[in-house]
């Protein structure tokens, strides 16, 4: 075989490898979209609405809704160990099956016992979330990670639109909506199997981390640049805005129908603007992208506080705010995928996901307390201060250059 033949052969192998990589990325994105609708989009709307139709008390509705979050946190905590023992595909598959069983059996249980079903649904979601996304982002070429994360988060935003729409069409009474949620979740198994046939990943072994300075400065830098702070503030501001905006807008004389319309515009921005944010992270780096998104959020909060409650301007600002606030999680995931020790990717994904989920629980509590004590205007103050704090801490003069991973650097 001549040298030119060898190069041609190697080039063919590289093309096949690239094709398989992108086929795997497409298949795993398909898993995420279908599972996000079945495990999250429908259940998070369906459980409280169905309980309300059964005249269940508010505190019991809260317990069932909290069961979803508690299950997610439990799944997030156990996912890295499961990946270590059985691999990405089987862990994600178990998560899907657990949720399917929970959703199918929920209508057979007394509504007062739905906390068990919601806990199992959330647990399956947590397992699938870490296994699927660790596999996906670990497979993605480094120079495309920001864009792929942006597209991925945009696709997940479809669940926020499709889930409530399906519940509205099917109704929350009876079993049809539960069956459809289980069907979407079960359908995600097919692209998951396809991804495994294309590329069978081995759970990466953890490598001993490089020796790093054991100092307060380094620890602060690690929190800033590993994505944990960005994810935490993202969870806080997103959940507080979504839960408290109806009260804020109603106090300013905005009708219920207009509030629903404005929130849909917010969701549309969350879907459409993640790709540009991922592109910005690829071009300028995680830190500059984080500062830019935080600055945009602060600016939007100020404008919303000052503009008249009616008119198209507030809709445009909420569109931008939807993209910027959701962009916090997008950028946190970009930071995680760029950390150097790939053997710990699942652990880092879990850490950031737990921070985001935990702060999503805390957000409505803080927002509700502030709105109750100081009025609706305090909501935008909370969002502005939270995003402004991130902008300040991530600025070059304060954050500096981290020694943790490569999240600060542009992909070259």
LUMPA-79730 format. One record per residue (C-alpha): residue in three letters; x negated, y negated, z negated; residue number from 1. Coordinates in Angstrom, 1 decimal. Example, Ala and Ser with C-alpha at 12.3 -4.5 7.8 and 13.67 -1.06 7.14 Angstrom:
! residues 2
PT    aa     east    north       up     i
PT   Ala    -12.3      4.5     -7.8     1
PT   Ser    -13.7      1.1     -7.1     2
This chain:
! residues 412
PT    aa     east    north       up     i
PT   Unk      0.0      0.0      0.0     1
PT   Unk     -1.4     -3.4      1.0     2
PT   Unk     -1.6     -6.4     -1.3     3
PT   Unk      1.2     -8.1      0.7     4
PT   Unk      3.4     -4.9      0.3     5
PT   Unk      2.7     -5.0     -3.5     6
PT   Unk      3.7     -8.6     -3.7     7
PT   Unk      6.8     -8.0     -1.7     8
PT   Unk      7.7     -5.1     -4.0     9
PT   Unk      7.1     -7.2     -7.1    10
PT   Unk      9.1    -10.0     -5.6    11
PT   Unk     12.0     -7.6     -5.0    12
PT   Unk     11.9     -6.4     -8.6    13
PT   Unk     12.0    -10.0     -9.9    14
PT   Unk     15.0    -10.8     -7.7    15
PT   Unk     16.8     -7.8     -9.0    16
PT   Unk     16.0     -8.7    -12.6    17
PT   Unk     17.2    -12.3    -12.0    18
PT   Unk     20.4    -11.0    -10.5    19
PT   Unk     21.0     -8.6    -13.4    20
PT   Unk     20.3    -11.4    -15.9    21
PT   Unk     22.9    -13.7    -14.3    22
PT   Unk     25.5    -10.8    -14.0    23
PT   Unk     25.0    -10.1    -17.7    24
PT   Unk     25.5    -13.8    -18.5    25
PT   Unk     28.7    -13.9    -16.5    26
PT   Unk     30.0    -10.7    -18.1    27
PT   Unk     29.3    -11.9    -21.6    28
PT   Unk     30.9    -15.2    -20.9    29
PT   Unk     34.0    -13.2    -19.9    30
PT   Unk     33.9    -11.4    -23.2    31
PT   Unk     33.8    -14.7    -25.1    32
PT   Unk     36.7    -16.3    -23.2    33
PT   Unk     39.1    -13.3    -23.5    34
PT   Unk     38.1    -12.6    -27.1    35
PT   Unk     38.3    -16.3    -28.1    36
PT   Unk     41.9    -16.4    -26.9    37
PT   Unk     42.9    -13.1    -28.6    38
PT   Unk     40.9    -13.4    -31.8    39
PT   Unk     41.1    -17.1    -32.4    40
PT   Unk     43.3    -19.2    -30.1    41
PT   Unk     46.5    -17.3    -30.7    42
PT   Unk     46.1    -16.0    -34.3    43
PT   Unk     45.2    -19.4    -35.8    44
PT   Unk     48.4    -20.8    -34.5    45
PT   Unk     50.5    -17.7    -34.7    46
PT   Unk     50.0    -16.7    -38.3    47
PT   Unk     51.2    -20.0    -40.0    48
PT   Unk     54.0    -20.5    -37.5    49
PT   Unk     55.4    -17.0    -37.9    50
PT   Unk     55.2    -17.3    -41.7    51
PT   Unk     57.1    -20.6    -41.6    52
PT   Unk     59.8    -18.9    -39.7    53
PT   Unk     60.0    -16.3    -42.5    54
PT   Unk     60.4    -19.1    -45.1    55
PT   Unk     57.1    -18.2    -46.8    56
PT   Unk     55.9    -20.7    -49.3    57
PT   Unk     53.2    -23.2    -48.4    58
PT   Unk     50.6    -21.7    -50.8    59
PT   Unk     51.1    -18.2    -49.3    60
PT   Unk     50.7    -19.6    -45.8    61
PT   Unk     47.5    -21.2    -47.1    62
PT   Unk     46.3    -17.8    -48.4    63
PT   Unk     46.9    -16.1    -45.0    64
PT   Unk     45.3    -18.9    -43.1    65
PT   Unk     42.3    -18.8    -45.4    66
PT   Unk     42.0    -15.1    -44.9    67
PT   Unk     41.0    -15.7    -41.3    68
PT   Unk     38.2    -18.0    -42.4    69
PT   Unk     37.1    -15.6    -45.2    70
PT   Unk     37.1    -12.7    -42.7    71
PT   Unk     35.0    -14.7    -40.2    72
PT   Unk     32.4    -15.6    -42.9    73
PT   Unk     32.2    -11.9    -44.0    74
PT   Unk     31.7    -10.8    -40.3    75
PT   Unk     29.0    -13.5    -39.9    76
PT   Unk     27.2    -12.2    -43.0    77
PT   Unk     27.2     -8.6    -41.9    78
PT   Unk     26.6     -9.0    -38.2    79
PT   Unk     22.8     -9.2    -38.2    80
PT   Unk     22.5     -5.9    -40.2    81
PT   Unk     25.0     -4.2    -37.8    82
PT   Unk     23.0     -5.4    -34.8    83
PT   Unk     19.8     -4.0    -36.3    84
PT   Unk     21.4     -0.6    -36.8    85
PT   Unk     23.6     -0.1    -33.8    86
PT   Unk     22.7     -2.9    -31.3    87
PT   Unk     24.5     -5.9    -29.8    88
PT   Unk     27.1     -4.1    -27.6    89
PT   Unk     28.4     -1.7    -30.3    90
PT   Unk     28.6     -4.4    -32.9    91
PT   Unk     30.6     -6.6    -30.6    92
PT   Unk     32.8     -3.6    -29.6    93
PT   Unk     33.5     -2.8    -33.2    94
PT   Unk     34.5     -6.4    -33.9    95
PT   Unk     36.9     -6.3    -31.0    96
PT   Unk     38.5     -3.0    -32.1    97
PT   Unk     38.9     -4.2    -35.7    98
PT   Unk     40.8     -7.3    -34.5    99
PT   Unk     43.0     -5.3    -32.1   100
PT   Unk     44.0     -2.9    -34.9   101
PT   Unk     44.8     -5.8    -37.2   102
PT   Unk     46.8     -7.7    -34.6   103
PT   Unk     48.9     -4.6    -33.6   104
PT   Unk     49.6     -3.6    -37.2   105
PT   Unk     50.5     -7.2    -38.5   106
PT   Unk     54.1     -7.1    -37.2   107
PT   Unk     54.6     -3.8    -39.0   108
PT   Unk     53.6     -5.3    -42.4   109
PT   Unk     55.7     -7.5    -44.6   110
PT   Unk     54.8    -11.2    -43.9   111
PT   Unk     53.6    -11.6    -47.5   112
PT   Unk     50.9     -9.0    -46.8   113
PT   Unk     49.6    -10.6    -43.6   114
PT   Unk     46.5    -11.8    -45.5   115
PT   Unk     45.1     -8.3    -44.9   116
PT   Unk     45.7     -8.6    -41.2   117
PT   Unk     44.3    -12.1    -41.0   118
PT   Unk     41.2    -11.0    -43.0   119
PT   Unk     40.6     -8.1    -40.6   120
PT   Unk     41.2    -10.3    -37.5   121
PT   Unk     38.6    -12.8    -38.8   122
PT   Unk     36.2    -10.1    -39.7   123
PT   Unk     36.3     -8.7    -36.2   124
PT   Unk     35.8    -12.2    -34.8   125
PT   Unk     32.7    -12.8    -36.9   126
PT   Unk     31.1     -9.6    -35.9   127
PT   Unk     31.8    -10.2    -32.2   128
PT   Unk     30.8    -13.8    -32.3   129
PT   Unk     27.2    -13.2    -33.5   130
PT   Unk     26.6    -10.1    -31.5   131
PT   Unk     28.0    -11.4    -28.3   132
PT   Unk     26.4    -14.9    -28.4   133
PT   Unk     23.0    -13.6    -29.6   134
PT   Unk     22.9    -11.2    -26.7   135
PT   Unk     24.1    -13.9    -24.3   136
PT   Unk     21.7    -16.7    -25.4   137
PT   Unk     18.8    -14.2    -25.8   138
PT   Unk     19.3    -13.1    -22.2   139
PT   Unk     19.5    -16.6    -20.7   140
PT   Unk     16.4    -18.0    -19.0   141
PT   Unk     14.8    -20.6    -21.3   142
PT   Unk     14.9    -23.4    -18.6   143
PT   Unk     18.7    -23.0    -18.4   144
PT   Unk     19.6    -22.5    -22.0   145
PT   Unk     21.1    -26.0    -22.5   146
PT   Unk     23.3    -25.7    -19.4   147
PT   Unk     24.4    -22.2    -20.2   148
PT   Unk     25.3    -23.1    -23.8   149
PT   Unk     27.3    -26.1    -22.5   150
PT   Unk     29.2    -24.0    -20.0   151
PT   Unk     29.8    -21.4    -22.6   152
PT   Unk     31.2    -23.9    -25.1   153
PT   Unk     33.4    -25.4    -22.4   154
PT   Unk     34.8    -22.0    -21.6   155
PT   Unk     35.6    -21.4    -25.3   156
PT   Unk     37.5    -24.6    -25.3   157
PT   Unk     40.0    -22.9    -23.0   158
PT   Unk     41.2    -20.9    -26.1   159
PT   Unk     42.2    -24.1    -27.8   160
PT   Unk     44.6    -24.9    -24.9   161
PT   Unk     45.7    -21.3    -23.9   162
PT   Unk     46.3    -20.0    -27.5   163
PT   Unk     49.0    -22.6    -28.5   164
PT   Unk     50.5    -22.5    -25.0   165
PT   Unk     51.0    -18.7    -25.1   166
PT   Unk     52.5    -18.9    -28.6   167
PT   Unk     54.9    -21.7    -27.3   168
PT   Unk     56.0    -19.5    -24.4   169
PT   Unk     56.2    -16.2    -26.3   170
PT   Unk     57.5    -17.6    -29.6   171
PT   Unk     56.2    -16.9    -33.1   172
PT   Unk     59.0    -14.6    -34.1   173
PT   Unk     58.6    -10.9    -33.6   174
PT   Unk     55.7     -8.9    -32.2   175
PT   Unk     55.2    -10.2    -28.5   176
PT   Unk     52.6    -12.8    -29.4   177
PT   Unk     50.7    -10.4    -31.6   178
PT   Unk     50.7     -7.8    -28.8   179
PT   Unk     49.4    -10.4    -26.3   180
PT   Unk     46.7    -11.5    -28.7   181
PT   Unk     45.6     -7.8    -29.1   182
PT   Unk     45.8     -7.4    -25.3   183
PT   Unk     43.4    -10.3    -24.7   184
PT   Unk     41.0     -9.0    -27.4   185
PT   Unk     41.1     -5.5    -26.0   186
PT   Unk     40.6     -6.7    -22.4   187
PT   Unk     37.3     -8.2    -23.6   188
PT   Unk     35.9     -4.7    -24.0   189
PT   Unk     35.8     -4.2    -20.2   190
PT   Unk     33.3     -7.0    -19.4   191
PT   Unk     31.4     -6.0    -22.6   192
PT   Unk     31.0     -2.4    -21.2   193
PT   Unk     30.0     -3.9    -17.8   194
PT   Unk     27.3     -6.1    -19.4   195
PT   Unk     25.9     -3.0    -21.2   196
PT   Unk     25.7     -1.1    -17.9   197
PT   Unk     23.9     -3.9    -16.2   198
PT   Unk     21.4     -4.6    -19.0   199
PT   Unk     21.0     -2.5    -22.2   200
PT   Unk     19.3     -4.8    -24.8   201
PT   Unk     17.4     -3.5    -27.8   202
PT   Unk     17.9     -5.4    -31.0   203
PT   Unk     14.6     -7.4    -31.3   204
PT   Unk     12.4     -6.6    -34.2   205
PT   Unk     11.7     -9.4    -36.6   206
PT   Unk      8.1    -10.7    -36.3   207
PT   Unk      6.4    -12.1    -39.3   208
PT   Unk      6.8    -15.9    -39.1   209
PT   Unk      3.7    -18.0    -38.7   210
PT   Unk      2.3    -19.5    -41.9   211
PT   Unk      3.9    -22.9    -42.4   212
PT   Unk      3.3    -25.7    -45.0   213
PT   Unk      5.3    -25.0    -48.1   214
PT   Unk      6.3    -28.6    -48.6   215
PT   Unk      9.5    -30.6    -49.1   216
PT   Unk      8.8    -32.5    -45.9   217
PT   Unk      8.5    -29.3    -43.8   218
PT   Unk     11.7    -27.8    -45.4   219
PT   Unk     13.6    -31.0    -44.6   220
PT   Unk     12.2    -30.9    -41.0   221
PT   Unk     13.4    -27.3    -40.7   222
PT   Unk     16.9    -28.2    -41.7   223
PT   Unk     17.0    -31.1    -39.3   224
PT   Unk     15.7    -29.4    -36.3   225
PT   Unk     17.0    -25.8    -36.7   226
PT   Unk     20.5    -26.9    -35.8   227
PT   Unk     22.0    -26.4    -39.3   228
PT   Unk     22.5    -30.0    -40.1   229
PT   Unk     24.0    -30.7    -36.6   230
PT   Unk     26.3    -27.8    -36.9   231
PT   Unk     27.4    -28.7    -40.5   232
PT   Unk     28.3    -32.3    -39.5   233
PT   Unk     30.0    -31.0    -36.4   234
PT   Unk     32.2    -28.7    -38.4   235
PT   Unk     33.0    -31.4    -41.0   236
PT   Unk     34.0    -34.2    -38.5   237
PT   Unk     35.9    -31.9    -36.1   238
PT   Unk     38.0    -30.2    -38.7   239
PT   Unk     38.7    -33.4    -40.6   240
PT   Unk     39.7    -35.3    -37.4   241
PT   Unk     42.0    -32.5    -36.1   242
PT   Unk     43.7    -32.0    -39.4   243
PT   Unk     44.1    -35.7    -40.4   244
PT   Unk     44.5    -37.5    -37.1   245
PT   Unk     48.3    -37.0    -37.1   246
PT   Unk     48.5    -38.8    -40.4   247
PT   Unk     46.1    -41.5    -39.3   248
PT   Unk     48.0    -42.1    -36.0   249
PT   Unk     51.4    -41.9    -37.6   250
PT   Unk     50.4    -44.6    -40.1   251
PT   Unk     49.5    -46.8    -37.1   252
PT   Unk     52.9    -46.4    -35.5   253
PT   Unk     52.0    -43.7    -32.9   254
PT   Unk     54.9    -41.4    -32.2   255
PT   Unk     54.7    -37.6    -32.7   256
PT   Unk     54.8    -36.9    -28.9   257
PT   Unk     52.0    -39.5    -28.3   258
PT   Unk     49.9    -37.9    -31.1   259
PT   Unk     50.2    -34.5    -29.4   260
PT   Unk     49.2    -36.0    -26.1   261
PT   Unk     46.2    -37.8    -27.6   262
PT   Unk     45.0    -34.6    -29.3   263
PT   Unk     45.3    -32.7    -25.9   264
PT   Unk     43.1    -35.4    -24.4   265
PT   Unk     40.6    -34.9    -27.3   266
PT   Unk     40.6    -31.1    -26.4   267
PT   Unk     40.2    -31.8    -22.7   268
PT   Unk     37.0    -33.9    -23.5   269
PT   Unk     35.8    -31.0    -25.7   270
PT   Unk     36.1    -28.7    -22.7   271
PT   Unk     34.7    -30.9    -19.9   272
PT   Unk     31.8    -32.6    -21.6   273
PT   Unk     29.8    -29.7    -22.9   274
PT   Unk     27.9    -29.1    -19.7   275
PT   Unk     26.6    -32.7    -19.4   276
PT   Unk     25.5    -32.4    -23.1   277
PT   Unk     23.7    -29.2    -22.4   278
PT   Unk     22.1    -30.7    -19.4   279
PT   Unk     21.0    -33.7    -21.6   280
PT   Unk     19.4    -31.3    -24.0   281
PT   Unk     17.5    -29.5    -21.2   282
PT   Unk     16.2    -32.8    -19.8   283
PT   Unk     15.5    -34.9    -23.0   284
PT   Unk     15.2    -32.3    -25.8   285
PT   Unk     17.4    -31.4    -28.8   286
PT   Unk     16.5    -34.4    -30.9   287
PT   Unk     17.2    -37.1    -28.3   288
PT   Unk     20.4    -35.4    -27.3   289
PT   Unk     21.6    -35.1    -30.9   290
PT   Unk     20.9    -38.8    -31.5   291
PT   Unk     22.8    -39.8    -28.3   292
PT   Unk     25.8    -37.6    -29.2   293
PT   Unk     25.9    -39.0    -32.8   294
PT   Unk     25.6    -42.6    -31.5   295
PT   Unk     28.5    -41.9    -29.1   296
PT   Unk     30.6    -40.5    -31.9   297
PT   Unk     29.9    -43.6    -34.1   298
PT   Unk     30.8    -45.9    -31.3   299
PT   Unk     34.1    -44.1    -30.6   300
PT   Unk     35.0    -44.2    -34.3   301
PT   Unk     34.4    -48.0    -34.4   302
PT   Unk     36.4    -48.6    -31.2   303
PT   Unk     39.4    -46.5    -32.4   304
PT   Unk     39.5    -48.4    -35.6   305
PT   Unk     39.6    -51.7    -33.7   306
PT   Unk     41.8    -51.1    -30.6   307
PT   Unk     45.5    -51.4    -30.5   308
PT   Unk     47.2    -48.1    -31.3   309
PT   Unk     48.9    -48.0    -27.8   310
PT   Unk     47.4    -48.1    -24.4   311
PT   Unk     45.0    -46.0    -22.3   312
PT   Unk     41.8    -47.2    -24.0   313
PT   Unk     42.4    -45.0    -27.1   314
PT   Unk     43.0    -42.0    -24.8   315
PT   Unk     39.7    -42.6    -23.0   316
PT   Unk     37.9    -43.0    -26.3   317
PT   Unk     39.4    -39.8    -27.7   318
PT   Unk     38.3    -38.0    -24.6   319
PT   Unk     34.7    -39.1    -25.2   320
PT   Unk     35.0    -38.3    -28.9   321
PT   Unk     36.3    -34.8    -28.1   322
PT   Unk     33.2    -34.1    -26.1   323
PT   Unk     30.7    -35.7    -28.5   324
PT   Unk     32.1    -34.0    -31.7   325
PT   Unk     32.2    -30.6    -30.0   326
PT   Unk     28.8    -31.3    -28.7   327
PT   Unk     27.4    -31.1    -32.2   328
PT   Unk     27.9    -27.3    -32.2   329
PT   Unk     26.7    -27.0    -28.6   330
PT   Unk     23.4    -28.7    -29.6   331
PT   Unk     23.1    -26.6    -32.7   332
PT   Unk     23.3    -23.5    -30.6   333
PT   Unk     20.7    -24.9    -28.1   334
PT   Unk     18.4    -25.5    -31.1   335
PT   Unk     18.9    -21.9    -32.3   336
PT   Unk     18.3    -20.4    -28.8   337
PT   Unk     15.0    -22.2    -28.6   338
PT   Unk     13.5    -21.2    -31.9   339
PT   Unk     10.3    -19.3    -31.3   340
PT   Unk     10.9    -16.0    -33.3   341
PT   Unk     13.3    -14.2    -31.0   342
PT   Unk     13.4    -11.3    -33.4   343
PT   Unk     15.3    -13.5    -35.8   344
PT   Unk     17.8    -14.9    -33.3   345
PT   Unk     20.8    -13.1    -34.8   346
PT   Unk     19.9    -14.2    -38.3   347
PT   Unk     19.5    -17.8    -37.1   348
PT   Unk     22.8    -17.6    -35.2   349
PT   Unk     24.5    -16.3    -38.3   350
PT   Unk     23.0    -19.1    -40.5   351
PT   Unk     24.2    -21.9    -38.2   352
PT   Unk     27.6    -20.3    -37.7   353
PT   Unk     28.2    -19.9    -41.4   354
PT   Unk     27.2    -23.6    -42.0   355
PT   Unk     29.6    -24.7    -39.2   356
PT   Unk     32.5    -22.5    -40.5   357
PT   Unk     32.0    -23.5    -44.1   358
PT   Unk     32.0    -27.2    -43.3   359
PT   Unk     35.1    -26.6    -41.1   360
PT   Unk     36.8    -25.5    -44.3   361
PT   Unk     35.5    -28.4    -46.3   362
PT   Unk     36.3    -31.0    -43.7   363
PT   Unk     40.1    -31.1    -44.1   364
PT   Unk     39.7    -31.2    -47.9   365
PT   Unk     37.4    -34.2    -47.9   366
PT   Unk     39.5    -35.9    -45.1   367
PT   Unk     42.7    -35.3    -46.9   368
PT   Unk     41.4    -36.6    -50.2   369
PT   Unk     40.1    -39.8    -48.6   370
PT   Unk     43.2    -40.4    -46.6   371
PT   Unk     45.4    -39.8    -49.7   372
PT   Unk     43.2    -42.2    -51.9   373
PT   Unk     42.3    -44.9    -49.4   374
PT   Unk     44.6    -44.6    -46.4   375
PT   Unk     44.3    -43.5    -42.8   376
PT   Unk     41.5    -45.9    -41.9   377
PT   Unk     39.1    -43.9    -44.2   378
PT   Unk     39.2    -41.0    -41.6   379
PT   Unk     37.2    -43.0    -39.0   380
PT   Unk     34.9    -44.2    -41.8   381
PT   Unk     34.2    -40.6    -42.7   382
PT   Unk     33.5    -39.7    -39.1   383
PT   Unk     31.3    -42.8    -38.5   384
PT   Unk     29.3    -42.3    -41.7   385
PT   Unk     28.8    -38.6    -41.0   386
PT   Unk     27.6    -39.1    -37.4   387
PT   Unk     25.6    -42.1    -38.4   388
PT   Unk     23.8    -40.1    -41.0   389
PT   Unk     22.8    -37.5    -38.4   390
PT   Unk     21.7    -40.2    -36.0   391
PT   Unk     19.5    -41.8    -38.7   392
PT   Unk     18.0    -38.5    -39.9   393
PT   Unk     17.3    -37.2    -36.3   394
PT   Unk     15.6    -40.5    -35.2   395
PT   Unk     11.9    -40.2    -34.5   396
PT   Unk     10.8    -42.4    -37.4   397
PT   Unk     12.7    -40.3    -40.0   398
PT   Unk     12.8    -36.8    -38.5   399
PT   Unk      9.4    -36.8    -37.0   400
PT   Unk      8.2    -33.8    -35.0   401
PT   Unk      9.0    -30.5    -36.4   402
PT   Unk      6.8    -27.5    -36.7   403
PT   Unk      9.8    -25.2    -36.7   404
PT   Unk     10.4    -23.5    -33.4   405
PT   Unk     10.6    -25.4    -30.2   406
PT   Unk     14.0    -26.9    -30.5   407
PT   Unk     12.6    -30.5    -30.2   408
PT   Unk     10.9    -30.0    -27.0   409
PT   Unk     12.2    -30.2    -23.5   410
PT   Unk     12.4    -26.9    -21.6   411
PT   Unk      9.6    -27.1    -19.0   412
